[in-house]
């Protein structure tokens, strides 16, 4: 049933709504819709809180910084992905769009025997249209179901989720893996520039044949599947999912902590994963070299972080058959859905080899050495964009 508006309470200095199921507690900031902190297995002896919060959360930030930087944390929805540099059709979008820089309005809170769902909305100012954000938790599951319903929009637009994970402070604490992909590459130009006190080290514009042997600018190679790595640098890479998969996934295994974090998506809706390796390579305010051991695993449909124009025009990815924008019709709402979750794994589980649907309500996470774990999960949500009375 619908419930009255929950109170806004400060979480890491951002007024936020909080919802809970029996397994998960989720906070979402009114400003920017930043989803963090999120605690999985919240009643266990060792709860899991995997999402990052920028270290300047309680500091006064330079006035020229956008809200997306001031409140940087967790996962949030970007539309367009990037922007903030050039105009598109006379519109100057803030970095990562209005959805990451303005306040979201409360719509509804659903409470039922099956779980909880929070619904927020934003009416766009730079163009006609609106976005409805739905976040749902199902009792008995350690997952967050996320849907953004985009209505009234016309023409091309890029978009992406922007999940940021906080890794333990030791080299190689997490092991990354992905479902079958069509293409992988490093950013096409240097990500950072030393003259602005920023540094990157991956060799630009490199097609990645092996994620464990990616070229560096000094001629050596690095393993992108092992992180934290490359302290003192900020870098970008992209994994473009096979669009013929029923669903695609990204996963990080934390062997010592004995859990897996994962995203699951429809690759025809969210075509690519941008990997943002942010490990202390920015030395201007508010970064000051201290945003370390964090990785963005950002599921989207975009030409990198270049905003609407480059994503809408033919580009190096579209020439490979990779979708970089969606062309919206104001007459037809469009749903962007994905699932984020955590699964505890047995001792010796080092890396996710596969994620499989077993039946309508169970997913199997397959690891090394025949290790595996089955978890309850509603993969049908990716197709229907609806969930058991929580998201209609």
C-alpha positions in Angstrom: 0.0 0.0 0.0 1.0 3.6 -0.5 2.5 5.4 2.5 3.0 9.0 3.4 6.2 10.8 2.5 9.1 9.6 4.6 11.2 12.2 6.4 14.4 13.5 4.8 17.4 12.8 7.1 21.0 13.7 6.5 23.2 10.8 5.4 26.8 11.9 4.9 25.5 15.5 4.9 22.9 15.0 2.1 19.2 15.1 2.9 18.1 11.6 2.0 15.2 9.2 2.0 15.8 5.7 3.5 13.9 2.5 2.8 14.5 -1.0 4.2 13.6 -4.6 3.6 14.5 -7.4 5.9 17.9 -7.7 4.1 18.8 -4.3 2.7 18.9 -0.7 3.8 19.0 1.9 1.1 19.5 5.7 1.3 18.9 8.0 -1.7 19.8 11.7 -1.6 17.2 14.2 -2.7 19.9 16.1 -4.6 21.1 14.2 -7.6 19.4 10.9 -6.6 22.7 9.5 -5.3 22.0 6.0 -3.9 24.3 5.5 -0.9 24.9 4.2 1.6 23.3 0.8 0.7 23.8 -2.0 3.2 23.2 -5.6 2.2 22.8 -8.4 4.7 22.1 -5.6 7.1 21.2 -7.9 10.0 24.2 -10.2 9.6 27.3 -10.0 11.8 29.2 -8.7 8.8 26.9 -6.4 6.8 28.2 -5.4 3.3 28.2 -1.7 2.4 30.0 -1.7 -0.9 29.3 1.8 -2.4 31.8 4.7 -2.1 31.2 8.1 -0.5 33.6 10.9 -1.6 35.9 11.9 1.3 34.8 15.6 1.0 31.2 14.9 2.0 31.4 17.1 5.1 33.6 19.9 3.6 32.9 23.2 2.0 33.4 22.6 -1.7 34.5 25.4 -4.2 31.4 27.2 -5.6 32.4 26.4 -9.2 31.9 22.7 -8.6 28.6 21.1 -9.8 26.3 19.3 -7.4 27.3 15.9 -8.9 30.8 16.5 -7.5 29.7 18.0 -4.2 27.5 15.0 -3.4 29.5 12.3 -5.2 28.7 8.9 -3.9 27.1 5.5 -4.7 25.1 5.0 -7.8 23.2 7.7 -9.7 21.5 8.2 -13.1 23.2 10.4 -15.7 21.2 11.8 -18.6 23.2 12.7 -20.7 26.3 10.8 -19.6 29.0 13.4 -19.5 28.2 16.8 -21.0 29.2 20.0 -19.3 31.7 21.0 -22.1 29.8 21.7 -25.3 26.3 22.6 -26.1 23.9 20.3 -28.0 21.1 22.1 -29.9 21.7 25.2 -27.8 21.4 23.3 -24.5 24.3 23.3 -22.1 23.9 20.3 -19.9 25.6 20.2 -16.5 28.1 17.3 -16.1 26.1 14.1 -16.2 22.9 16.0 -16.7 20.0 17.4 -14.7 19.3 14.0 -13.2 22.6 14.1 -11.3 22.6 17.8 -10.3 19.0 18.7 -9.3 16.6 17.7 -6.6 14.2 14.8 -7.1 10.6 15.2 -6.0 8.9 12.5 -3.9 6.1 10.6 -5.6 5.2 7.6 -3.6 6.4 5.0 -1.1 5.0 1.5 -1.4 5.0 -0.9 1.6 3.9 -4.4 1.1 4.5 -7.9 2.4 6.9 -8.4 -0.4 9.1 -5.4 0.3 9.5 -1.6 -0.2 9.7 0.7 -3.1 10.4 4.4 -3.3 9.3 6.5 -6.4 10.8 9.9 -7.2 10.3 12.2 -10.2 12.1 15.0 -12.0 10.6 17.3 -14.6 13.4 18.3 -17.0 14.0 22.0 -17.5 16.4 22.0 -20.5 14.0 20.2 -22.7 10.5 18.7 -22.5 10.2 15.5 -20.6 10.4 13.9 -17.2 12.2 11.0 -15.5 10.6 8.8 -12.8 13.1 7.0 -10.5 11.9 3.7 -8.9 14.0 1.8 -6.3 12.7 -1.4 -4.9 13.8 -3.9 -2.3 12.3 -7.4 -2.1 12.2 -9.2 1.2 14.6 -12.2 1.3 16.8 -10.8 -1.4 20.1 -8.8 -1.3 19.4 -6.8 -4.4 18.2 -3.4 -5.5 15.8 -3.1 -8.5 16.2 0.2 -10.3 14.0 1.6 -13.0 14.1 5.0 -14.7 11.1 5.7 -16.8 11.7 8.5 -19.3 8.7 10.2 -20.7 8.0 13.0 -23.1 11.6 13.2 -24.4 12.2 13.8 -28.1 15.3 12.9 -30.1 18.7 11.3 -29.3 20.0 11.1 -25.7 22.8 9.2 -24.0 22.4 7.9 -20.4 24.1 5.7 -17.8 24.1 4.5 -14.3 27.2 5.6 -12.3 27.9 3.1 -9.6 31.1 3.8 -7.6 32.5 1.0 -5.4 34.9 1.4 -2.4 37.5 -1.2 -2.5 39.6 -2.4 0.5 42.9 -0.6 0.9 45.1 -3.4 -0.4 46.3 -4.2 -4.0 44.2 -6.6 -5.9 41.5 -6.8 -3.2 38.8 -7.2 -5.9 38.7 -9.3 -9.0 36.6 -8.0 -11.9 34.8 -10.2 -14.5 32.1 -9.6 -17.1 29.7 -11.5 -19.3 30.7 -12.1 -23.0 31.5 -8.8 -24.6 31.8 -7.5 -28.2 34.5 -4.9 -27.8 36.8 -3.4 -25.1 39.1 -0.4 -25.3 40.8 2.3 -23.4 39.7 6.0 -23.7 40.6 7.4 -27.1 42.8 10.3 -25.7 44.7 10.8 -22.5 42.1 10.9 -19.7 44.0 13.5 -17.6 46.7 16.1 -18.2 49.6 16.8 -15.8 49.5 20.6 -16.4 46.1 20.6 -14.6 47.5 18.3 -11.8 45.8 15.2 -13.1 47.4 12.0 -14.2 46.5 8.9 -16.2 48.6 5.9 -17.3 46.7 3.6 -19.6 47.8 3.9 -23.2 45.0 5.8 -25.0 42.9 4.4 -27.9 44.0 0.8 -27.3 41.7 -2.1 -28.3 41.8 -4.5 -25.4 42.2 -8.2 -26.4 43.0 -9.4 -22.9 41.8 -7.6 -19.8 44.8 -8.9 -17.9 47.3 -7.5 -20.4 46.3 -3.9 -21.2 49.0 -1.5 -22.5 50.3 1.3 -20.4 51.8 4.5 -21.7 55.3 3.4 -20.6 55.2 0.3 -22.8 54.4 -2.2 -20.1 51.0 -3.8 -19.4 48.6 -4.0 -16.5 45.8 -6.3 -15.3 42.5 -4.4 -15.3 40.7 -7.3 -13.6 42.7 -6.7 -10.4 42.0 -3.6 -8.3 43.1 -1.5 -6.5 46.0 -1.0 -8.8 47.9 1.9 -10.4 47.9 4.2 -7.4 48.2 7.9 -8.4 46.3 7.7 -11.6 42.8 8.2 -13.1 41.9 6.1 -16.1 38.9 5.0 -18.2 38.2 1.8 -20.1 35.0 0.5 -21.7 33.5 -3.0 -22.0 30.8 -3.3 -24.7 28.4 -6.2 -24.0 27.3 -8.8 -26.6 23.9 -7.5 -27.5 22.7 -11.0 -28.3 22.9 -12.1 -24.6 19.6 -12.5 -22.8 21.2 -10.4 -20.0 24.7 -9.1 -19.4 26.5 -8.7 -16.1 29.5 -7.1 -14.4 30.9 -8.5 -11.1 33.6 -7.9 -8.5 34.7 -10.7 -6.2 36.1 -9.8 -2.8 37.7 -13.1 -1.9 38.9 -12.2 1.6 35.6 -10.5 2.5 33.8 -13.5 0.9 31.2 -11.6 -1.2 30.4 -10.8 -4.8 29.0 -7.4 -5.9 27.2 -7.5 -9.3 25.2 -5.5 -11.8 22.8 -7.2 -14.2 21.2 -5.5 -17.2 19.6 -5.8 -20.6 22.5 -5.2 -23.1 20.1 -3.7 -25.7 19.1 -1.0 -23.2 22.5 -0.5 -21.4 25.0 -1.3 -24.1 28.3 -0.7 -22.4 30.2 -0.5 -19.1 32.5 2.4 -18.5 35.2 1.5 -16.0 36.5 4.5 -14.1 39.7 3.7 -12.2 39.9 6.6 -9.7 42.9 6.0 -7.5 44.3 9.3 -6.4 45.3 10.8 -9.8 43.6 14.2 -9.3 45.3 16.8 -7.2 43.0 19.8 -7.6 40.2 20.6 -5.1 38.3 18.8 -3.8 40.1 15.7 -5.0 43.5 16.5 -3.6 44.9 13.1 -4.3 42.7 11.4 -1.7 39.9 9.8 -3.9 41.6 6.4 -3.7 40.6 2.7 -4.0 37.4 3.6 -5.8 36.1 2.3 -9.1 33.1 3.4 -11.2 31.4 0.5 -12.9 29.0 2.5 -15.0 26.3 0.7 -17.1 25.1 2.9 -19.9 24.4 3.7 -23.6 26.9 6.4 -24.5 30.0 7.3 -26.4 32.2 7.5 -23.4 31.5 10.6 -21.2 31.3 13.0 -24.2 27.6 14.1 -23.8 24.8 14.0 -26.4 26.4 15.2 -29.6 29.2 12.7 -29.9 26.9 9.9 -28.8 24.2 10.9 -31.3 26.6 11.2 -34.3 28.3 8.3 -36.0 31.4 7.4 -34.0 34.1 4.8 -33.4 31.7 2.6 -31.4 28.7 2.9 -33.7 31.0 1.8 -36.6 31.5 -1.4 -34.6 27.7 -1.8 -34.3 27.6 -0.6 -30.7 24.6 1.5 -29.6 25.7 4.9 -28.1 22.3 6.7 -27.7 18.6 6.1 -27.8 16.3 8.1 -30.0 13.2 9.0 -27.9 9.7 9.5 -29.0 7.5 11.8 -26.8 4.6 9.5 -27.4 6.4 6.4 -26.0 7.9 6.2 -22.4 11.1 4.3 -22.3 12.3 2.2 -19.3 15.9 1.9 -18.3 16.1 -1.0 -15.7 18.9 -2.8 -14.0 19.6 -4.9 -10.9 22.4 -4.4 -8.4 23.1 -7.0 -5.7 25.5 -8.7 -3.4 26.0 -12.4 -2.7 28.1 -14.0 0.0 30.3 -16.8 -1.4 32.1 -19.8 0.1 35.8 -19.8 1.1 38.1 -20.1 -1.9 35.7 -18.3 -4.3 38.1 -16.1 -6.3 36.2 -14.8 -9.4 32.8 -14.9 -11.0 32.9 -17.1 -14.2 29.3 -16.9 -15.1 25.8 -15.8 -13.9 22.9 -18.0 -15.0 19.2 -17.9 -14.6 18.0 -21.2 -13.0 14.3 -20.5 -12.9 12.0 -17.5 -12.6 13.2 -16.6 -9.2 16.8 -18.0 -8.8 20.1 -17.0 -10.2 23.3 -19.1 -10.0 26.7 -17.3 -9.6 29.4 -19.7 -10.8 32.9 -19.3 -9.6 36.3 -21.1 -10.0 36.9 -24.7 -8.9 33.2 -25.6 -9.3 32.2 -23.3 -6.5 28.8 -21.7 -6.9 26.0 -20.0 -5.0 22.3 -19.7 -5.8 20.5 -16.6 -4.8 16.8 -15.4 -5.1 16.5 -12.8 -7.9 13.8 -11.6 -10.3 15.5 -11.4 -13.7 12.1 -11.0 -15.4 12.3 -7.4 -14.1 14.7 -6.5 -16.9 12.0 -7.4 -19.5 8.8 -6.2 -17.8 10.2 -3.2 -15.8 7.7 -4.2 -13.2 8.0 -6.0 -9.8 5.5 -7.7 -7.7 3.3 -4.7 -6.9 6.3 -2.6 -6.0 7.0 -1.1 -9.4 4.1 -1.0 -11.8 
